[in-house]
């Protein structure tokens, strides 16, 4: 039987939680588990070079450019032109991770809103998907997305989704997608699982958000792309389909959402 092909749509391989020289082992583990493709995500512009260096090493990996809302305070003068220039670089297929986080509020809400608006504009101008982090900010997030979409269309991706159903529906109505992580395997994540059940499978992609949020049965460990299979298995259970079908559909969804990422199943790590 042919091994299912998975895409981990959100990895943070430049994280300091990974030791120097460990990347090859992480990649090997992932490929042995069937995780053939990855999107490595920008958290702040100071990480751009490190992320670029990682993505360039592997023909099955792409990257994004952007600023996580936790770091918005460090980029309160960010302009759209900066993001547009960065997005022209090799292997950039998305804008983000960006958005609003009113749970931790490591950055002031006003600054988060200002920085997020620049990312929306960059997504509109580049036609690259907008990779959104949103936590406890549903009302303002819906308002910002709706007002911006009325001005000019863009494709939102709600990453590692844990917010409400109405926001998810808003993104879907815009032609967007919802990504689910290992959180759907947690015992207290019934609400998230319910949204996964409501979301059409044709609009779902999967992720680890590694090194964070390791899924059951790996919970408590440092997460890595190889653990994506556990997310797929839980989504298969929620949807009442096989893990192989989840792999096929979510992989197709990823490449439809990120058309600049060219699929080639003949590519190997070495």
C-alpha positions, 0 to 999 in steps of 0.5 A: 500500500502506498503511504499517505502523503501529508502536508504540515501547513504550519511549522516553526523549525527555526524555534530555539526549542530545536537544538542546533544540528537537529533539523535533519533528524526532524525531517527524516522522522517526518518523511518516515511518517508520510509528512512529505511537505511543510510550510515553515512560518515567520513569527517576526521579521528578524527571523526571516534569514533563518527561516529562508535558510531552512526553506532553501535546503529542502525542495519540499518546503516553503515559507511565509513572511510576517509578524505574529501579534505577540511581536507587533509591539516591535514592529509598530512602524511596519509598512505594507511595502516592507512586506511586499518586498519580502514576499518577492523572495524565493519560496514565499507562498503566504503572508503571516503568521499575523493577526490578533491575540487578546488572550496574552496581549503581549502587544497592545491591541491598537498596535496589533490591529495596526500591524495586522492591517498591513498584512491584510493589505500585503495579502491583497496586493500579492494575492498570497493567502493570509495566515491568521492567528486569532485568539479571543478577538472574534468580533474585531477580527470579523470586522477587520476581515469583512471591511478589508474584503469589501475593499479588495478580495483576499484568501484568509487561512485561520491557523490552529483554529480555536475561535468561534463558529461565526468567525470560521463561517466568515472566513469560509464565505470569503473562500478561505480555509481553516487549519486544525492542529493537535488541539483537536486531540485534547480531551477538553477540545469538544468545541474545536472538534465541533467546528471541525465537524461543521467545516467542509473537509474541502476547506480544511488543512492540518498542521502541527504548529510545532514545536508547540501543541503536541497532539495526544498521545504525544502531549507534553512532549516537544512537538515535531512534524512527524506527529501530524499523523495523529492530527489526521487520525483524529480528524478522520474520526471526527469526519467519519472517513479514513486517515488516507482520505484525510491525507489525500483531501487536506494535501489537495487543499493545501496546494489549491490554497497555496498555488505557488507551492508546486507539488512533486511527490518524486522529491526526496529529502536527500 
